[in-house]
Amino acid sequence: YETKGKYMGLPGNIIISLLIGAIFLFGGIIFLKPERTILLMALASMSNLSRELIKDVEDMKGDVDRMTFPKKYGAKAALNLSSAMILLTILVSFVPYLAGLFTYPYLLAVSVCDLSFALTLVFQYKDARRGQNFSKISMVLGLISFTVGGIF
């Protein structure tokens, strides 16, 4: 990724996001239950892609040697795509509960996570740095939600 991926723009962002999500799939494979982690992989990948896009907007001025998505299509287009990923993440976050993979404690925990992602939607347009920080907080809350889901 370091030698080529980060210079690929959106495809590089997608690659890194899928690799982040794959961590959950690999965990499921180790415990012989990959079907339980496919949704977690999707959630982690989508939320990471949104953060990657916000981060690229934040770094636009300093990325003189890279043609990132926001440099090519504009900050607003990147933030709109980030918003789509966040909204999709919020919608899909309920599927593990609805599918019976996780119980009510997960639903409560992921609702707090989703609220944080909703704040990211607002803040990313006002200040990419603040939006990116909220995105990181949201992702940590997502990890906590996955943990709660796995324990209870």
Secondary structure by P-SEA (a helix, b strand, c coil): ccccccccaaaaaaaaaaaaaaaaaaaaaaaccccccaaaaaaaaaaaaaaaaaaaaaacccccccccccccccaaaaaaaaaaaaaaaaaacccccccccccaaaaaaaaaaaaaaaaaaaaaaacaaaaaaaaaaaaaaaaaaaaaaacc
